[in-house]
Amino acid sequence: MSETTRTVVRAKAGVKLERVEQADKNEVSFWLTTHRLQSARLIFNETEANRAYALEVEAFLKDPVILNLMKTGHLES
């Protein structure tokens, strides 16, 4: 059975980047999740994962719908 470990690397403004390690395969990947997108992104390169995270946080903080939800208390920043 494959043992998978998930660790939150960064989380801000509704965007979360997790490091996913599969011990038996010696494989590392990254999950990027956000309230803006309907599905998580799977990224295999750490530099690309960090870049995607930064871009998504920036986009999240500029999205007028998201800003209104945060302002009215329906979504935490």
MARNUVEX-98465 format. One record per residue: x negated, y negated, z negated of N, C-alpha, C, O in turn; residue number from 1; residue in three letters. Coordinates in steps of 0.001 Angstrom, whole numbers, plus 500000, padded with zeros to 6 digits. Each point is the difference from the previous one (the first is absolute). Layout:
+--------+---------+--------+---------+----------+--------+--------+---------+--------+--------+---------+--------+-----+---------+
: n_east : n_north :   n_up : ca_east : ca_north :  ca_up : c_east : c_north :   c_up : o_east : o_north :   o_up : num : residuo :
+--------+---------+--------+---------+----------+--------+--------+---------+--------+--------+---------+--------+-----+---------+
:      X :       Y :      Z :       X :        Y :      Z :      X :       Y :      Z :      X :       Y :      Z : NUM :     ALA :
...
+--------+---------+--------+---------+----------+--------+--------+---------+--------+--------+---------+--------+-----+---------+
***
This chain:
+--------+---------+--------+---------+----------+--------+--------+---------+--------+--------+---------+--------+-----+---------+
: n_east : n_north :   n_up : ca_east : ca_north :  ca_up : c_east : c_north :   c_up : o_east : o_north :   o_up : num : residuo :
+--------+---------+--------+---------+----------+--------+--------+---------+--------+--------+---------+--------+-----+---------+
: 499168 :  501177 : 500000 :  500832 :   498823 : 500000 : 499121 :  498757 : 500000 : 498994 :  499940 : 499292 :   1 :     MET :
: 501382 :  499093 : 501488 :  499238 :   498768 : 500145 : 500290 :  499041 : 498848 : 501158 :  499682 : 499728 :   2 :     SER :
: 497800 :  499865 : 499605 :  500166 :   499019 : 498934 : 499799 :  498608 : 500588 : 498943 :  499696 : 500553 :   3 :     GLU :
: 502084 :  499460 : 499322 :  499956 :   498643 : 500528 : 500025 :  499020 : 498851 : 500828 :  500106 : 499096 :   4 :     THR :
: 498251 :  498931 : 500944 :  499929 :   498956 : 498982 : 500268 :  498663 : 500653 : 499389 :  499656 : 501012 :   5 :     THR :
: 501544 :  499579 : 498393 :  500308 :   498653 : 500489 : 499571 :  498990 : 498951 : 500302 :  500147 : 498816 :   6 :     ARG :
: 498987 :  498822 : 501637 :  499535 :   498938 : 499118 : 500336 :  498657 : 500628 : 499671 :  499754 : 501161 :   7 :     THR :
: 500983 :  499378 : 498077 :  500299 :   498668 : 500512 : 498696 :  499204 : 500033 : 499342 :  499816 : 498976 :   8 :     VAL :
: 500302 :  499720 : 502214 :  498779 :   499221 : 500195 : 500298 :  498522 : 499783 : 499268 :  499304 : 499296 :   9 :     VAL :
: 501813 :  500228 : 501315 :  500395 :   498599 : 499903 : 501524 :  499919 : 500084 : 500644 :  500790 : 500691 :  10 :     ARG :
: 499914 :  498238 : 498592 :  501443 :   499771 : 500077 : 500267 :  498529 : 499716 : 499556 :  499452 : 498991 :  11 :     ALA :
: 501181 :  499921 : 501925 :  500326 :   498587 : 499853 : 501168 :  499672 : 500916 : 500085 :  500496 : 501123 :  12 :     LYS :
: 500805 :  498670 : 498386 :  501100 :   499461 : 500812 : 500793 :  501083 : 500720 : 500349 :  499844 : 501170 :  13 :     ALA :
: 499936 :  501251 : 498136 :  500795 :   501051 : 500617 : 499253 :  500879 : 500977 : 500610 :  500826 : 500680 :  14 :     GLY :
: 498084 :  499013 : 499403 :  499169 :   500807 : 500903 : 499094 :  500870 : 499139 : 499375 :  499517 : 499056 :  15 :     VAL :
: 500559 :  501766 : 501274 :  499173 :   500921 : 499218 : 499104 :  500812 : 500921 : 500450 :  500530 : 501015 :  16 :     LYS :
: 498278 :  499559 : 498619 :  499035 :   500819 : 500722 : 499549 :  501112 : 499062 : 499468 :  499739 : 498921 :  17 :     LEU :
: 500753 :  501509 : 501505 :  499625 :   501156 : 499203 : 498934 :  500826 : 500707 : 500037 :  500170 : 501219 :  18 :     GLU :
: 499025 :  500334 : 498014 :  498984 :   500928 : 500506 : 500520 :  501408 : 499747 : 500359 :  500343 : 498873 :  19 :     ARG :
: 499680 :  500462 : 502164 :  500513 :   501363 : 499898 : 498845 :  500951 : 500289 : 499404 :  499963 : 501077 :  20 :     VAL :
: 500288 :  500894 : 497945 :  498900 :   500951 : 500156 : 500542 :  501423 : 499967 : 500746 :  500370 : 499092 :  21 :     GLU :
: 498877 :  500414 : 501895 :  500356 :   501415 : 500027 : 498721 :  500783 : 499745 : 499123 :  500097 : 500859 :  22 :     GLN :
: 500794 :  500460 : 497935 :  498775 :   500646 : 499532 : 499555 :  501155 : 500886 : 498820 :  500100 : 500336 :  23 :     ALA :
: 502106 :  500771 : 500046 :  499606 :   501192 : 500759 : 499523 :  499676 : 501413 : 499238 :  500768 : 500588 :  24 :     ASP :
: 501202 :  498113 : 499955 :  499594 :   499607 : 501350 : 498874 :  498969 : 499989 : 499477 :  499628 : 501050 :  25 :     LYS :
: 500156 :  499912 : 497747 :  498996 :   498950 : 499869 : 500375 :  498816 : 500888 : 499160 :  499451 : 500712 :  26 :     ASN :
: 502124 :  500164 : 499232 :  500542 :   498970 : 500882 : 500543 :  498832 : 499174 : 500634 :  500192 : 498963 :  27 :     GLU :
: 499100 :  498595 : 501522 :  500505 :   498792 : 499363 : 500765 :  499195 : 501037 : 499537 :  499808 : 501124 :  28 :     VAL :
: 501637 :  499725 : 498482 :  500792 :   499121 : 500855 : 500618 :  498928 : 499122 : 499853 :  500028 : 498778 :  29 :     SER :
: 500836 :  499029 : 501842 :  500592 :   498883 : 499271 : 501442 :  499804 : 500452 : 500295 :  500023 : 501196 :  30 :     PHE :
: 500611 :  499781 : 497828 :  501404 :   499713 : 500274 : 500245 :  498535 : 499710 : 499687 :  499517 : 498911 :  31 :     TRP :
: 500868 :  499777 : 502054 :  500376 :   498606 : 499840 : 501517 :  499934 : 500004 : 500638 :  500357 : 500991 :  32 :     LEU :
: 499943 :  499187 : 497903 :  501454 :   499870 : 499910 : 500360 :  498558 : 499679 : 499241 :  499282 : 499349 :  33 :     THR :
: 501930 :  500311 : 501119 :  500457 :   498630 : 499802 : 501520 :  499940 : 500098 : 500624 :  500869 : 500610 :  34 :     THR :
: 499960 :  498118 : 498795 :  501441 :   499796 : 500099 : 500394 :  499511 : 501401 : 501150 :  500164 : 500407 :  35 :     HIS :
: 497917 :  499245 : 500323 :  500309 :   499454 : 501328 : 500171 :  501076 : 501060 : 500833 :  499860 : 500896 :  36 :     ARG :
: 498404 :  501190 : 499014 :  500013 :   501045 : 501017 : 500828 :  501186 : 499525 : 500054 :  500281 : 498803 :  37 :     LEU :
: 500587 :  500410 : 502123 :  500865 :   501117 : 499634 : 499231 :  501284 : 499692 : 500533 :  500892 : 499340 :  38 :     GLN :
: 498254 :  499211 : 501115 :  499239 :   501213 : 499721 : 498563 :  499650 : 499615 : 499472 :  498949 : 500363 :  39 :     SER :
: 499925 :  501957 : 498902 :  498611 :   499815 : 499580 : 499064 :  500242 : 501179 : 500329 :  500730 : 500935 :  40 :     ALA :
: 498512 :  498648 : 499002 :  498979 :   500225 : 501028 : 498908 :  500882 : 499426 : 499522 :  499764 : 498890 :  41 :     ARG :
: 500090 :  501233 : 501848 :  498900 :   500868 : 499619 : 498762 :  499536 : 500757 : 500010 :  499917 : 501228 :  42 :     LEU :
: 498922 :  499779 : 498032 :  498773 :   499466 : 500599 : 498830 :  500852 : 499500 : 499918 :  500306 : 498811 :  43 :     ILE :
: 499198 :  500068 : 502077 :  498885 :   500873 : 499636 : 498686 :  499272 : 499760 : 499050 :  500596 : 499492 :  44 :     PHE :
: 500879 :  498133 : 500861 :  498771 :   499223 : 499842 : 500195 :  498979 : 498872 : 500953 :  499221 : 500027 :  45 :     ASN :
: 498157 :  500783 : 498996 :  500144 :   499121 : 498830 : 499942 :  498519 : 500365 : 500766 :  499204 : 499456 :  46 :     GLU :
: 498351 :  500419 : 501441 :  499899 :   498601 : 500417 : 501287 :  499555 : 500684 : 500508 :  498911 : 499732 :  47 :     THR :
: 500010 :  501922 : 501141 :  501252 :   499693 : 500684 : 501170 :  499939 : 499015 : 500892 :  499164 : 500146 :  48 :     GLU :
: 499104 :  501707 : 498869 :  501057 :   500003 : 498987 : 499993 :  498694 : 499209 : 501056 :  499415 : 499759 :  49 :     ALA :
: 497774 :  500132 : 499842 :  499895 :   498735 : 499258 : 500399 :  498810 : 500867 : 500632 :  499061 : 499516 :  50 :     ASN :
: 499007 :  500977 : 501743 :  500379 :   498929 : 500932 : 501519 :  499967 : 500187 : 500611 :  498933 : 499958 :  51 :     ARG :
: 499991 :  502234 : 500246 :  501451 :   500091 : 500172 : 500727 :  499530 : 498738 : 501028 :  499328 : 500083 :  52 :     ALA :
: 498438 :  501024 : 498764 :  500579 :   499562 : 498725 : 500003 :  498469 : 499912 : 501029 :  499398 : 499694 :  53 :     TYR :
: 497830 :  499980 : 500572 :  499886 :   498537 : 499912 : 500953 :  499314 : 500982 : 500638 :  499008 : 499648 :  54 :     ALA :
: 499461 :  501501 : 501558 :  500908 :   499414 : 500993 : 501459 :  500152 : 499582 : 500804 :  499089 : 500198 :  55 :     LEU :
: 499535 :  502052 : 499228 :  501385 :   500226 : 499578 : 500370 :  499119 : 498806 : 501117 :  499486 : 499942 :  56 :     GLU :
: 497967 :  500331 : 499107 :  500265 :   499096 : 498867 : 500234 :  498589 : 500525 : 500932 :  499321 : 499570 :  57 :     VAL :
: 498227 :  500239 : 501354 :  500153 :   498665 : 500586 : 501352 :  499865 : 500708 : 500697 :  499001 : 499822 :  58 :     GLU :
: 499669 :  501991 : 500970 :  501284 :   499967 : 500711 : 501169 :  500043 : 499020 : 500997 :  499303 : 500187 :  59 :     ALA :
: 498882 :  501501 : 498786 :  501044 :   500134 : 498987 : 500272 :  498646 : 499340 : 501153 :  499609 : 499817 :  60 :     PHE :
: 497774 :  499683 : 499830 :  500133 :   498726 : 499293 : 500481 :  498861 : 500906 : 500327 :  498921 : 499505 :  61 :     LEU :
: 499721 :  501300 : 501798 :  500500 :   498995 : 500942 : 501393 :  500334 : 500540 : 500603 :  499182 : 500694 :  62 :     LYS :
: 499906 :  501995 : 498998 :  501295 :   500449 : 500515 : 501125 :  499278 : 499250 : 500138 :  500177 : 498789 :  63 :     ASP :
: 500673 :  499006 : 501912 :  501039 :   499226 : 499322 : 501053 :  500865 : 499293 : 500513 :  499605 : 498953 :  64 :     PRO :
: 499806 :  501542 : 501592 :  500975 :   500883 : 499358 : 499432 :  500533 : 498684 : 500685 :  500017 : 498978 :  65 :     VAL :
: 498067 :  500412 : 501064 :  499334 :   500513 : 498799 : 499867 :  498890 : 498963 : 500260 :  500222 : 498817 :  66 :     ILE :
: 499338 :  498591 : 501616 :  499855 :   498872 : 499070 : 501325 :  499679 : 499320 : 500025 :  499704 : 498805 :  67 :     LEU :
: 501074 :  500350 : 501939 :  501311 :   499740 : 499410 : 500367 :  501083 : 498986 : 500531 :  499691 : 498934 :  68 :     ASN :
: 499195 :  501565 : 501384 :  500271 :   501082 : 499061 : 499197 :  499844 : 498718 : 500508 :  500271 : 498912 :  69 :     LEU :
: 498237 :  499292 : 501207 :  499167 :   499768 : 498825 : 500530 :  498811 : 499203 : 500046 :  500050 : 498771 :  70 :     MET :
: 500349 :  498895 : 501913 :  500500 :   498790 : 499360 : 501272 :  500279 : 499205 : 500186 :  499453 : 498913 :  71 :     LYS :
: 500687 :  501392 : 501620 :  501273 :   500301 : 499349 : 499871 :  501136 : 498981 : 500981 :  500368 : 499355 :  72 :     THR :
: 497809 :  500190 : 500500 :  499777 :   501039 : 499003 : 500371 :  501400 : 500439 : 500010 :  500917 : 499179 :  73 :     GLY :
: 500295 :  499273 : 502092 :  500359 :   501319 : 500497 : 498787 :  500857 : 500360 : 500126 :  501195 : 500268 :  74 :     HIS :
: 498711 :  498182 : 499734 :  498775 :   500718 : 500351 : 498857 :  499402 : 499199 : 499851 :  498780 : 499935 :  75 :     LEU :
: 499337 :  502088 : 499450 :  498845 :   499524 : 499234 : 498827 :  499765 : 500931 : 499827 :  500703 : 500996 :  76 :     GLU :
: 499369 :  498300 : 498666 :  498822 :   499718 : 500829 : 498831 :  500863 : 499607 : 498927 :  499894 : 500594 :  77 :     SER :
+--------+---------+--------+---------+----------+--------+--------+---------+--------+--------+---------+--------+-----+---------+
***
